[in-house]
Every structure is written in C-alpha cells, then in structure tokens.
Amino acid sequence: MPRLDAETVRYAASGRWASILTALGLSADTFSSKRNRPCPCCGGTDRFQWIDKDAGRFVCRALEGQGGDGFALV
C-alpha cells in the first residue's frame, strides 16, 4: 500500500473529523457545539471547545488557548 502524505489525509478527512474521531473512541459529546466540554487531551472537565468541524480544529484552555486539528486528537 502506498504511503499517503498528511495533506492528502487532511483533505480527505475534511468535514469528517467528528465521525473519524468517534470511530477511534472519542465520545460523540466531544463534538457538540456547546462550549466548555471535557477535554480529551488534558482530561479537564470544561476546557475543550470544537471550533472548526471541517478542519477538526479545537482549543483547550489548559493548553494556554492552543489546540490543534484532528491529527492532534488521534
């Protein structure tokens, strides 16, 4: 099987991150539009916010307002 580069995978995953990450074990509640959800990265109870479903972007207040994309949650 040929190797895929990260940008190819990001493009294919665009708009599908919630389904992908749920299939990998994250709770579907993580991806609700409600702010201040439990954070799958740091374990905090109200630090996570899903900000861009297409790109899989999130922020965590415990990470000094930083976050990442769907790859960071994998």
C-alpha distance (Angstrom), angle and dihedral (degrees) to the residues before:
residue distance angle dihedral
M1 . . .
P2 3.82 . .
R3 3.79 119.3 .
L4 3.78 116.9 -109.1
D5 3.77 121.0 -145.0
A6 3.81 119.8 -126.4
E7 3.81 94.5 -108.4
T8 3.81 91.6 55.5
V9 3.80 90.2 52.0
R10 3.84 92.2 45.4
Y11 3.79 90.1 52.5
A12 3.81 92.2 48.7
A13 3.83 91.5 46.6
S14 3.80 94.8 49.2
G15 3.79 109.3 127.0
R16 3.81 91.0 6.2
W17 3.80 102.2 77.2
A18 3.80 96.1 107.7
S19 3.81 91.0 54.0
I20 3.80 93.0 44.0
L21 3.80 94.5 48.5
T22 3.81 92.9 43.6
A23 3.82 88.8 52.7
L24 3.82 87.4 52.9
G25 3.80 91.6 55.0
L26 3.81 108.9 -88.7
S27 3.79 115.4 134.4
A28 3.80 115.1 -102.1
D29 3.83 86.9 -130.6
T30 3.81 87.6 69.1
F31 3.79 89.4 72.2
S32 3.77 100.4 49.7
S33 3.78 116.9 121.4
K34 3.80 90.4 -117.6
R35 3.79 113.7 112.8
N36 3.78 125.1 -124.9
R37 3.78 101.7 35.1
P38 3.81 126.7 166.4
C39 3.80 108.4 -78.0
P40 3.81 118.2 -121.2
C41 3.83 89.6 -161.3
C42 3.81 104.9 51.5
G43 3.81 100.8 15.4
G44 3.81 93.9 -122.0
T45 3.78 116.9 149.8
D46 3.82 99.8 -132.1
R47 3.81 110.5 14.1
F48 3.79 105.6 94.7
Q49 3.79 128.5 92.1
W50 3.81 126.3 178.3
I51 3.82 103.9 -142.0
D52 3.81 107.3 169.8
K53 3.79 118.2 25.2
D54 3.80 94.4 -174.6
A55 3.80 94.5 55.9
G56 3.79 94.9 30.3
R57 3.82 91.0 -121.9
F58 3.78 121.5 165.8
V59 3.79 140.7 166.7
C60 3.79 130.9 -146.1
R61 3.80 121.0 -161.5
A62 3.81 91.0 -148.3
L63 3.80 88.1 60.9
E64 3.82 89.4 60.0
G65 3.79 92.3 -97.1
Q66 3.76 92.2 -50.6
G67 3.74 127.3 121.9
G68 3.74 136.0 147.0
D69 3.74 145.3 -140.1
G70 3.77 133.0 -73.1
F71 3.81 91.5 -73.3
A72 3.81 90.1 60.9
L73 3.81 89.2 57.5
V74 3.81 94.2 50.2
